[in-house]
Amino acid sequence: YPNPFNPTTNIVYQIKEKGFVSLQVFDIIGREVSQLVKETKEPGVYSVSFDASNLPSGVYIYSLRVNDFVQNQKMTLLK
């Protein structure tokens, strides 16, 4: 949140069991534009800030992976 955002947004996620967490942001054609998290985490609620000030306006997708779980979510950058 917020969505749309300019130029930063917070991505909040919860994990229920300890696991390896990967949080990446991709542009609409699938190029990785940011790697926000890549580490083992304990259960809990986490928030990470995404700063897109160096990116053009458009739709981006974050991909959250925790062990075998994958969640993708669209977010819109409006400058």
Buried (B, 14 or more C-beta within 10 A) or exposed (E): EEEEBEBEBEBEBEBEEEBEBBBBBBBEEEEEBBEBBEEEBEEEEBEBEBEBEEBEEBEBBBBBBBEEEEEEEEBBBEE
